[in-house]
Amino acid sequence: MSKECLEKVTQTISFLAQPQESHLLLLTGEVQRDRAAELLGLRACNFRP
């Protein structure tokens, strides 16, 4: 997923989601980990397939 794509996903999520009532699961690679944390306040889980 490119940086631009993740930014657009963030805009869509903020438009559609109700902050107190929403849960978000973002599946992406290590490359976007820091960007997802910055844009969406997400953190990585410890799951490894």
PDB file as gemmi writes it, atoms N, CA and C in Angstrom:
CRYST1    1.000    1.000    1.000  90.00  90.00  90.00 P 1                      
ATOM      1  N   MET A   1       0.855  -1.164   0.000  1.00  0.00           N  
ATOM      2  CA  MET A   1       0.000   0.000   0.000  1.00  0.00           C  
ATOM      3  C   MET A   1       0.903   1.229   0.000  1.00  0.00           C  
ATOM      4  N   SER A   2       0.629   2.148  -0.871  1.00  0.00           N  
ATOM      5  CA  SER A   2       1.452   3.349  -0.964  1.00  0.00           C  
ATOM      6  C   SER A   2       1.062   4.357   0.120  1.00  0.00           C  
ATOM      7  N   LYS A   3       1.929   5.317   0.330  1.00  0.00           N  
ATOM      8  CA  LYS A   3       1.680   6.376   1.312  1.00  0.00           C  
ATOM      9  C   LYS A   3       0.393   7.126   0.970  1.00  0.00           C  
ATOM     10  N   GLU A   4       0.224   7.460  -0.301  1.00  0.00           N  
ATOM     11  CA  GLU A   4      -0.963   8.181  -0.746  1.00  0.00           C  
ATOM     12  C   GLU A   4      -2.233   7.362  -0.507  1.00  0.00           C  
ATOM     13  N   CYS A   5      -2.177   6.079  -0.768  1.00  0.00           N  
ATOM     14  CA  CYS A   5      -3.328   5.207  -0.572  1.00  0.00           C  
ATOM     15  C   CYS A   5      -3.711   5.158   0.906  1.00  0.00           C  
ATOM     16  N   LEU A   6      -2.742   5.017   1.786  1.00  0.00           N  
ATOM     17  CA  LEU A   6      -3.012   4.971   3.219  1.00  0.00           C  
ATOM     18  C   LEU A   6      -3.612   6.290   3.698  1.00  0.00           C  
ATOM     19  N   GLU A   7      -3.159   7.402   3.154  1.00  0.00           N  
ATOM     20  CA  GLU A   7      -3.722   8.704   3.517  1.00  0.00           C  
ATOM     21  C   GLU A   7      -5.184   8.797   3.090  1.00  0.00           C  
ATOM     22  N   LYS A   8      -5.518   8.280   1.922  1.00  0.00           N  
ATOM     23  CA  LYS A   8      -6.904   8.302   1.449  1.00  0.00           C  
ATOM     24  C   LYS A   8      -7.786   7.356   2.254  1.00  0.00           C  
ATOM     25  N   VAL A   9      -7.236   6.224   2.639  1.00  0.00           N  
ATOM     26  CA  VAL A   9      -7.965   5.299   3.515  1.00  0.00           C  
ATOM     27  C   VAL A   9      -8.265   5.987   4.840  1.00  0.00           C  
ATOM     28  N   THR A  10      -7.303   6.716   5.380  1.00  0.00           N  
ATOM     29  CA  THR A  10      -7.489   7.445   6.631  1.00  0.00           C  
ATOM     30  C   THR A  10      -8.616   8.466   6.509  1.00  0.00           C  
ATOM     31  N   GLN A  11      -8.652   9.188   5.418  1.00  0.00           N  
ATOM     32  CA  GLN A  11      -9.720  10.166   5.200  1.00  0.00           C  
ATOM     33  C   GLN A  11     -11.087   9.483   5.144  1.00  0.00           C  
ATOM     34  N   THR A  12     -11.156   8.363   4.463  1.00  0.00           N  
ATOM     35  CA  THR A  12     -12.414   7.626   4.356  1.00  0.00           C  
ATOM     36  C   THR A  12     -12.862   7.112   5.719  1.00  0.00           C  
ATOM     37  N   ILE A  13     -11.940   6.557   6.482  1.00  0.00           N  
ATOM     38  CA  ILE A  13     -12.262   6.039   7.810  1.00  0.00           C  
ATOM     39  C   ILE A  13     -12.769   7.159   8.709  1.00  0.00           C  
ATOM     40  N   SER A  14     -12.101   8.292   8.699  1.00  0.00           N  
ATOM     41  CA  SER A  14     -12.524   9.393   9.566  1.00  0.00           C  
ATOM     42  C   SER A  14     -13.903   9.920   9.162  1.00  0.00           C  
ATOM     43  N   PHE A  15     -14.252   9.805   7.912  1.00  0.00           N  
ATOM     44  CA  PHE A  15     -15.565  10.226   7.433  1.00  0.00           C  
ATOM     45  C   PHE A  15     -16.652   9.239   7.862  1.00  0.00           C  
ATOM     46  N   LEU A  16     -16.363   7.943   7.803  1.00  0.00           N  
ATOM     47  CA  LEU A  16     -17.370   6.916   8.044  1.00  0.00           C  
ATOM     48  C   LEU A  16     -17.489   6.461   9.502  1.00  0.00           C  
ATOM     49  N   ALA A  17     -16.416   6.493  10.257  1.00  0.00           N  
ATOM     50  CA  ALA A  17     -16.391   5.889  11.593  1.00  0.00           C  
ATOM     51  C   ALA A  17     -16.857   6.856  12.676  1.00  0.00           C  
ATOM     52  N   GLN A  18     -17.510   6.293  13.671  1.00  0.00           N  
ATOM     53  CA  GLN A  18     -17.842   7.027  14.891  1.00  0.00           C  
ATOM     54  C   GLN A  18     -16.748   6.693  15.902  1.00  0.00           C  
ATOM     55  N   PRO A  19     -15.967   7.664  16.350  1.00  0.00           N  
ATOM     56  CA  PRO A  19     -14.775   7.395  17.168  1.00  0.00           C  
ATOM     57  C   PRO A  19     -14.997   6.500  18.384  1.00  0.00           C  
ATOM     58  N   GLN A  20     -16.038   6.716  19.155  1.00  0.00           N  
ATOM     59  CA  GLN A  20     -16.239   5.922  20.371  1.00  0.00           C  
ATOM     60  C   GLN A  20     -16.848   4.549  20.082  1.00  0.00           C  
ATOM     61  N   GLU A  21     -17.402   4.358  18.916  1.00  0.00           N  
ATOM     62  CA  GLU A  21     -18.128   3.128  18.623  1.00  0.00           C  
ATOM     63  C   GLU A  21     -17.454   2.256  17.573  1.00  0.00           C  
ATOM     64  N   SER A  22     -16.264   2.594  17.153  1.00  0.00           N  
ATOM     65  CA  SER A  22     -15.636   1.883  16.038  1.00  0.00           C  
ATOM     66  C   SER A  22     -14.376   1.151  16.471  1.00  0.00           C  
ATOM     67  N   HIS A  23     -14.154   0.031  15.818  1.00  0.00           N  
ATOM     68  CA  HIS A  23     -12.919  -0.728  15.962  1.00  0.00           C  
ATOM     69  C   HIS A  23     -12.332  -0.858  14.566  1.00  0.00           C  
ATOM     70  N   LEU A  24     -11.029  -0.781  14.489  1.00  0.00           N  
ATOM     71  CA  LEU A  24     -10.381  -0.802  13.180  1.00  0.00           C  
ATOM     72  C   LEU A  24      -9.274  -1.840  13.166  1.00  0.00           C  
ATOM     73  N   LEU A  25      -9.275  -2.639  12.139  1.00  0.00           N  
ATOM     74  CA  LEU A  25      -8.223  -3.623  11.900  1.00  0.00           C  
ATOM     75  C   LEU A  25      -7.629  -3.300  10.539  1.00  0.00           C  
ATOM     76  N   LEU A  26      -6.377  -2.917  10.519  1.00  0.00           N  
ATOM     77  CA  LEU A  26      -5.694  -2.572   9.275  1.00  0.00           C  
ATOM     78  C   LEU A  26      -4.631  -3.621   8.999  1.00  0.00           C  
ATOM     79  N   LEU A  27      -4.744  -4.261   7.866  1.00  0.00           N  
ATOM     80  CA  LEU A  27      -3.769  -5.268   7.466  1.00  0.00           C  
ATOM     81  C   LEU A  27      -2.828  -4.644   6.454  1.00  0.00           C  
ATOM     82  N   THR A  28      -1.603  -4.463   6.863  1.00  0.00           N  
ATOM     83  CA  THR A  28      -0.593  -3.871   5.997  1.00  0.00           C  
ATOM     84  C   THR A  28       0.770  -4.417   6.399  1.00  0.00           C  
ATOM     85  N   GLY A  29       1.770  -4.069   5.674  1.00  0.00           N  
ATOM     86  CA  GLY A  29       3.105  -4.577   5.951  1.00  0.00           C  
ATOM     87  C   GLY A  29       3.896  -3.696   6.903  1.00  0.00           C  
ATOM     88  N   GLU A  30       5.086  -4.142   7.199  1.00  0.00           N  
ATOM     89  CA  GLU A  30       5.987  -3.417   8.100  1.00  0.00           C  
ATOM     90  C   GLU A  30       6.320  -2.022   7.587  1.00  0.00           C  
ATOM     91  N   VAL A  31       6.336  -1.856   6.284  1.00  0.00           N  
ATOM     92  CA  VAL A  31       6.718  -0.581   5.687  1.00  0.00           C  
ATOM     93  C   VAL A  31       5.777   0.541   6.131  1.00  0.00           C  
ATOM     94  N   GLN A  32       4.494   0.234   6.273  1.00  0.00           N  
ATOM     95  CA  GLN A  32       3.499   1.248   6.627  1.00  0.00           C  
ATOM     96  C   GLN A  32       3.205   1.308   8.124  1.00  0.00           C  
ATOM     97  N   ARG A  33       3.920   0.550   8.923  1.00  0.00           N  
ATOM     98  CA  ARG A  33       3.655   0.484  10.360  1.00  0.00           C  
ATOM     99  C   ARG A  33       3.690   1.856  11.026  1.00  0.00           C  
ATOM    100  N   ASP A  34       4.752   2.599  10.835  1.00  0.00           N  
ATOM    101  CA  ASP A  34       4.893   3.900  11.468  1.00  0.00           C  
ATOM    102  C   ASP A  34       3.873   4.899  10.927  1.00  0.00           C  
ATOM    103  N   ARG A  35       3.614   4.824   9.645  1.00  0.00           N  
ATOM    104  CA  ARG A  35       2.652   5.740   9.025  1.00  0.00           C  
ATOM    105  C   ARG A  35       1.233   5.477   9.545  1.00  0.00           C  
ATOM    106  N   ALA A  36       0.871   4.210   9.717  1.00  0.00           N  
ATOM    107  CA  ALA A  36      -0.447   3.863  10.261  1.00  0.00           C  
ATOM    108  C   ALA A  36      -0.578   4.350  11.699  1.00  0.00           C  
ATOM    109  N   ALA A  37       0.480   4.236  12.461  1.00  0.00           N  
ATOM    110  CA  ALA A  37       0.461   4.732  13.837  1.00  0.00           C  
ATOM    111  C   ALA A  37       0.290   6.248  13.859  1.00  0.00           C  
ATOM    112  N   GLU A  38       0.969   6.924  12.971  1.00  0.00           N  
ATOM    113  CA  GLU A  38       0.899   8.383  12.896  1.00  0.00           C  
ATOM    114  C   GLU A  38      -0.486   8.859  12.456  1.00  0.00           C  
ATOM    115  N   LEU A  39      -1.013   8.278  11.406  1.00  0.00           N  
ATOM    116  CA  LEU A  39      -2.277   8.738  10.828  1.00  0.00           C  
ATOM    117  C   LEU A  39      -3.505   8.279  11.605  1.00  0.00           C  
ATOM    118  N   LEU A  40      -3.482   7.045  12.081  1.00  0.00           N  
ATOM    119  CA  LEU A  40      -4.678   6.449  12.665  1.00  0.00           C  
ATOM    120  C   LEU A  40      -4.553   6.121  14.148  1.00  0.00           C  
ATOM    121  N   GLY A  41      -3.362   6.290  14.700  1.00  0.00           N  
ATOM    122  CA  GLY A  41      -3.168   5.953  16.108  1.00  0.00           C  
ATOM    123  C   GLY A  41      -3.199   4.453  16.359  1.00  0.00           C  
ATOM    124  N   LEU A  42      -2.825   3.667  15.361  1.00  0.00           N  
ATOM    125  CA  LEU A  42      -2.842   2.212  15.482  1.00  0.00           C  
ATOM    126  C   LEU A  42      -1.510   1.688  16.004  1.00  0.00           C  
ATOM    127  N   ARG A  43      -1.564   0.504  16.557  1.00  0.00           N  
ATOM    128  CA  ARG A  43      -0.339  -0.157  17.008  1.00  0.00           C  
ATOM    129  C   ARG A  43      -0.348  -1.585  16.473  1.00  0.00           C  
ATOM    130  N   ALA A  44       0.815  -2.120  16.289  1.00  0.00           N  
ATOM    131  CA  ALA A  44       0.946  -3.477  15.748  1.00  0.00           C  
ATOM    132  C   ALA A  44       0.610  -4.506  16.823  1.00  0.00           C  
ATOM    133  N   CYS A  45       0.034  -5.621  16.388  1.00  0.00           N  
ATOM    134  CA  CYS A  45      -0.207  -6.728  17.310  1.00  0.00           C  
ATOM    135  C   CYS A  45       0.978  -7.687  17.225  1.00  0.00           C  
ATOM    136  N   ASN A  46       0.997  -8.658  18.084  1.00  0.00           N  
ATOM    137  CA  ASN A  46       2.103  -9.620  18.131  1.00  0.00           C  
ATOM    138  C   ASN A  46       1.853 -10.851  17.279  1.00  0.00           C  
ATOM    139  N   PHE A  47       0.753 -10.911  16.557  1.00  0.00           N  
ATOM    140  CA  PHE A  47       0.423 -12.072  15.738  1.00  0.00           C  
ATOM    141  C   PHE A  47       1.420 -12.243  14.597  1.00  0.00           C  
ATOM    142  N   ARG A  48       1.918 -13.421  14.428  1.00  0.00           N  
ATOM    143  CA  ARG A  48       2.789 -13.776  13.307  1.00  0.00           C  
ATOM    144  C   ARG A  48       2.274 -15.081  12.724  1.00  0.00           C  
ATOM    145  N   PRO A  49       1.951 -15.102  11.439  1.00  0.00           N  
ATOM    146  CA  PRO A  49       1.403 -16.332  10.826  1.00  0.00           C  
ATOM    147  C   PRO A  49       2.439 -17.431  10.756  1.00  0.00           C  
TER     148      PRO A  49                                                      
END                                                                             
